[in-house]
Amino acid sequence: MDTPDFAHTDQAAKNRREKSVILARFAWDRGITGAELLAMTDDYRRRLAREAGAHPPRTMETWNYVAALLDEKTEWARNHPDHPAAARAHPDEKIMWVKPPVRSWFE
């Protein structure tokens, strides 16, 4: 007898989409890109999810979807720069999640 795969039911896909939108909105408002999100450690992504008010996703599948949503929104914002939804609400908070590269003293 086959074991049911609850992670890939229609309801699970719906829940994953809803959580992904919540996480993408949080990241978008802070200026976090899809690549930056995927480059974060698991611990940072879990903290980001909790801060966004979502239970941290168990798999990378959800995070990959969030990154795709962020990339899609970035492209849309590039094409609609004057639209209010293209603005980021908390870009100053990006530093809390994505650290700038450390520059050498010799540069």
Legacy VTK file of the C-alpha trace (Angstrom):
# vtk DataFile Version 3.0
C-alpha trace
ASCII
DATASET POLYDATA
POINTS 107 float
0.000 0.000 0.000
1.310 3.448 -0.934
1.933 5.997 1.792
-0.071 9.159 1.154
2.010 12.204 0.188
0.333 14.975 2.152
3.021 17.492 1.154
1.796 17.523 -2.442
-1.974 17.632 -2.096
-4.049 20.518 -3.447
-4.520 21.821 0.099
-0.776 21.693 0.787
-0.087 23.596 -2.446
-2.665 26.232 -1.465
-1.131 26.594 2.002
2.363 26.820 0.488
1.220 29.594 -1.884
-0.405 31.552 0.948
2.673 31.265 3.165
4.942 32.163 0.254
3.001 35.359 -0.423
3.259 36.379 3.251
7.010 35.731 3.271
7.547 37.431 -0.097
5.686 40.553 1.049
7.812 40.748 4.179
11.046 40.294 2.216
9.952 42.699 -0.547
9.174 45.467 1.911
12.719 45.139 3.263
14.426 45.098 -0.127
15.542 41.475 0.088
16.021 39.830 -3.314
15.276 36.234 -4.195
18.991 35.451 -4.480
19.700 37.041 -1.098
16.883 35.052 0.477
18.196 31.762 -0.884
21.742 32.655 0.211
20.612 33.059 3.837
21.284 30.311 6.329
18.375 28.111 7.393
18.448 29.798 10.790
18.093 33.273 9.265
15.243 32.124 7.014
13.442 30.614 10.022
13.842 33.883 11.937
12.601 35.847 8.933
9.510 33.640 8.708
8.731 34.090 12.403
9.210 37.856 12.117
6.820 37.833 9.149
4.232 36.090 11.318
4.457 32.747 9.537
5.454 29.307 10.747
8.863 28.583 9.174
8.575 26.367 6.085
9.973 22.869 6.493
11.264 22.535 2.950
13.216 24.578 0.434
10.297 24.180 -1.959
8.465 27.035 -0.242
11.576 29.232 -0.078
12.242 28.662 -3.778
8.686 29.763 -4.511
9.189 32.877 -2.338
12.380 33.694 -4.259
10.523 33.298 -7.556
7.781 35.638 -6.318
10.405 38.212 -5.309
12.069 38.005 -8.725
8.684 38.360 -10.418
7.801 41.398 -8.291
11.204 42.981 -8.971
10.624 42.681 -12.709
7.106 44.077 -12.347
8.367 47.000 -10.226
11.045 47.744 -12.817
8.305 48.054 -15.444
5.966 50.080 -13.176
8.270 52.347 -11.128
5.569 54.937 -10.390
3.035 52.437 -9.059
2.599 52.586 -5.251
3.050 48.804 -4.987
6.547 49.152 -6.470
7.714 51.004 -3.355
9.255 49.158 -0.436
7.821 49.974 2.981
10.879 49.215 5.155
14.051 49.221 3.027
16.093 50.447 5.997
15.461 47.089 7.730
17.305 45.120 5.042
20.540 45.454 7.020
18.924 43.352 9.761
18.664 40.414 7.341
21.290 40.889 4.647
24.724 42.029 5.699
26.799 43.994 3.178
30.042 42.335 2.121
32.988 43.105 4.349
35.472 45.339 2.563
39.177 44.828 2.984
41.127 47.552 4.737
43.530 47.494 1.826
40.974 48.612 -0.764
LINES 1 108
107 0 1 2 3 4 5 6 7 8 9 10 11 12 13 14 15 16 17 18 19 20 21 22 23 24 25 26 27 28 29 30 31 32 33 34 35 36 37 38 39 40 41 42 43 44 45 46 47 48 49 50 51 52 53 54 55 56 57 58 59 60 61 62 63 64 65 66 67 68 69 70 71 72 73 74 75 76 77 78 79 80 81 82 83 84 85 86 87 88 89 90 91 92 93 94 95 96 97 98 99 100 101 102 103 104 105 106
